């Protein structure tokens, strides 16, 4: 069995924002946001056809500014959020907003596959997620497994819990938490936990990681100096409710049990430059994907801190009859293919 050839998709502009569209259940779909200072920015909707190993694309205009973060609603595949930069009074301001894709973008109304790129439609603005008191949004987090009516925005040293109403056209702040301490503290990233009835949030600021109880908007744990330099990203283990992964500019990836934050459970030093992103595979939590500005993606097999052993990637019934003599080789090949397929399970 040979592995499929890699599929490469090129963008006209540089991009740093990508997310999986989890509300779309009939396709493997990703959203990518571009960064251009001179031209209108874009949202690229990328569908991967795993049977034919090809990519189908659509392009929508995001005229508000260059996109630094993008998030997809877990309930409505047409709704998304972006954090973007715009110029106001000769200074750059980071804003956040909720958008809706045009209703006919997916109906095949374009004359050719490339028509959406040449004549792209524009996203519909539903509402803004910022105000004069809370500007400079770093990211927007959707409630995991929610109904698409609650989001959290991290702006400067504030975490704001928003209620989306009237089909996401209105947003009101229901509660806030403030990062307090010496100096100009600022959130850099965060992750909404899918556990504990979605009542907990983890945030990063500088070299620290903090946990918050969203019912009281109070801090429940703090990992000071979690990394030697800036913490870039966080992700919760989808199966083990107390396990949290982090990465940062010290080139390290660390795994924490938030019940005991004195030392990490595990630490990896596989990258040679800043680690920008860390993600668990949602189907098999021993698989952890990291991305770094050393130009490498690394897929790690973290068996010792996972909820199931690596061998469970292949079920016995998947082995066809008549191949008993080659069972060991086939099982090895099937494991490899399963790992490739489950790249789509990283969000």
N, C-alpha and C positions, 0 to 999 in steps of 0.2 A: 504494500500500500504506500503510495506517495502522497506527501502533503500537498495541499493545494498551493498554487502560486500566490504570492501576496497581491492584494488589490490596493492600488495607489490612486488617491484622488487629489488633484492639485487645486489650489486656491489662487485667485488673482491677487488677493491681499494676504498679509500675514494674519494669523489667528492665534489666540491664547485661550479661547473659551469654547468648551465642548461639553455636551451632556447627552445622556441616553434619554429617549422619550419613552418612559415606562408606561404611559397611558395607552400607547399604541401596542395592541396585543397581536395584531395580524402581520406585523413586519418588524424587522430589526432596523431601528431608526435612530439616527443621531442628529443633533442640532449643533452647528458650528457658527460662532459669531466672529466677524472679522474686525480688524483694526486698520483704519486708514485715516490719515489726517487731511488728505486732499479730496477724497471722493466719498460718495455715499457708502456707508457700510452695509453689510449684507448678513442675512441668516441663511446658511446653506442647510437644506433638509436632505439628509443622505440616507437612502434606503439600501441595505445590503441584501442582495439575493443570494443566500447561501447555497441554493441548489445549483445555480449557474455561475456562482463566484463572480458576480458583477455588481456594480453600484449604479443606482438610479438617483438622480438629483433634482431638486427644485431650489430656486433662489428667491428670497424675499428681501425687500429693501428695509434697512434700519437706519433711517435718516437722522436719528437723534444724536449719534456720535459713535466713537469707537468703543467696542464691546470688550469689557474686562471679565465679565462673569455672566453665565447664562444658566437658567434653570427651567425645567419643564414641569408643568402641572401633573401630579400623579393621577388626576381624575379626568381631565379634559385635554385631549391631545392637540387641540387648537390653541391652547393658552400657554404662555411662557413668560418668564421674567428675564430682564437684563439689567446689569449694572454697567453704566457707560459714562464716558467723559464728555463734557461739553465746555465751551468757553463762555464765561459770563463776567462782564465788567473786567475784561482783560486778565482773568484768572481762570484756571481749569477747575471745574467742579465735577465731582463724581455723583451721579444720580442713579435712581432705580425706578423701574416702571414695570407694569403688567401689560402684556400685549396679546392680541388675538390674530391668528393667521386668517387671511381672506377665506371666505367660505368655499370658493371654487378652485382653490389652488391645487386640490387633489383630484379634480374631476377629469383630468386629461384634456382640458380646454386648449392647451398650447398646441400649436401646429407641429412642432418638432420637439425632441427631447431637450434641445438647447435653447428653446424659445424663452423659457423662464429666466435664463441667465441674460439674454439680450433685452428682454422687455419684462423685467421683474415687477411683481406687484408689491404693494407697500403694506407693512404691518399696521394693524389698527390699534391705536393707543387706548387702553381701557382705563388705567389710572396710574398716578404717580405714587411712589412709596418713599417720599421724602418731603420735608418741610423746612422752614427757615431755622428751626431749632435743631434738626438732625440731618445734616448734609453729609456729603462724602461717603456714600455707601460702598462697602467693600464686597458684600455678597448678599443674596437673597436665598433663603432656605425654605422649601416647601415642607409642610408636615408630612412625614413618611406615612404612606398607606392611608392618607386622609382623603377628604372629599373635595380637596382643592379650595378650601375656604379659609385656610390659615397659613400665613407665611411669617418668617422672621427676617428682618433686615438688620445687618450689622453696619453701623455708621459711626465713624470715629470711635468714641468710647461708650456707645449706646447700643443695646440690643432691644429692638422694638418688635413686639408681637402684634401683627396686623390681622384684623378680620376683614375678609373680602366679601362684599355684599353686592346685590343687584347684578348677578352674573359677572362679578369681578370688576364692575365699573366704579365701585366705591370702596375705599379702604379707610378703616379707622383703627387707630392704635388702641389696643385693649390693655396692654401693660408694657412696662419698660424695665430694663435693668441697666445699671451704670457701672462701668469699670472705674474704680476709684484707687488712687495711689499717687505717688510722686511723679512729676513729669507729665508729659503729654501722652497719655496712654491711648492706644488705638487698636481695635480689633483688626486682625489680618485675615482670619478665616474662621469657619465654624462648621459644625455638623449636628443636625437634629437627630437624636437617638430614636431608632425604631422600637426600642424596648420601653418598659415601664409605662405603657399606655401613652407613649410619645410625650412624656412629661419632663424630659431632660434634654439639655443642650450642652454641647462642648464647644468651647471657643479657644482661639489662640491669640495671644498678643505678645509681641516681642519673643522672648524665649519661654514663656509660660503657657500652660494649658489650664483652663478652668472649667468646672462643671457647674451647671445652673439648674435649679428646680423651677420649671416654668409655671407651676401653680402659685408659687410665692415670689418668683423672680429673684431668688436669693442664691448665693453661691454655696455649693455643697462640697466641692473639693478644689484644690489648687495644686498643680505640679509646677513649682518654681524651678526655673532652669531645666526644663524638660529636655531642651536641646542647647548645645553650646552657642548656637546662633539662632536667627529668626526661624520660628515655626511656620511652615508654609501650608500644611494641609493636615486634615484629620479624617478618620473614617471609623465607624463602629463595626465590629464583627456582627454579621447579620444573625448569627445563631447563639453566640455567647454574650449575654447582655452586659457584662461588666468589662469586656475587652475593647480597647480603643487603640488604633494605630495612628502614629504621627510621623511626620517627616520635616526636614528643614535644611537650612543653609550649612549645617555642619556635615552634610553629605550622609546623614544617618537616617535610618528608619527604625522607629521604636514601637514596641507593643506594651501596653499598660493594662493592669488590672486596677480599675479606679477605686476598688475597695482598699487597696494598699499601694499608695503612689510614691513610696520612698525610693523604689528602684523599678526600672522597666522589667517586664517579664522576659523580654527578648530584645536584642538590638542587632541591626544589620548594618554593615558598612561596605556595601557592594558598589556604590556610586562614587565617582571622583569629582563631582561638582554638586551644586545645590539640587536637592530633591524637591520638585514642585508639587507632585501629586502622589497620593497613595490610595488604592482602592482594593477592597475585598471583592472576591467573586461571590455573587449572591446565592449561587447554587452550591458551591463547594468552598467553604471558608478557609481551607488550607491554602488556597491559591490567592496570592496577594501581588498586585501589579503596581509598580512604581515607575515614575517618569522623572527624568533629570535633565538639566541643561548640559550634562556630559554627552548628550545626544543618544542616550540609551534608554530603552524600556526593559525592565527586568521583571520576570515572572518568578516569584519565589514560592516554594512549597513548604509551608509552615505547619508540618504535621504535628509537632509537639504541642502546639497551642491551639489546635483546631478542634472542631466538634466531631469530626469523622476522619478516619484514616484515608490516605491517598488511594488505596486499593478500591474503595467504594465507588470510584468514578466509573467503573465498569460492572454491570450486573451480569451474573452468570447466564441468565436467559438470553442475553444479547449475543452469546456465542452460538453460531449456527451449528446444527447437527451435521455430522460428517466431517468436522474439522478437529476432531479430538486429538489427532496426531500432531496438530499444529496449534494447540490451544494456547500454549505459552507465548508463542510469537504473535498470534492474533490478538491476545489480550494486551500485549505491549503496544501494538499498533493502534488498537482501539482507545487505549488510554491517551495516546498522543493526540488522536483526533478529537477526543472529548475535551482536552485542554484547549485546543484551537477553537472549537465551537463555543466554549464558555467565555471567550473574550467578550461576547456580547452581553454577558451577565455582570460586567463591571460597570458601575455608574460613577 
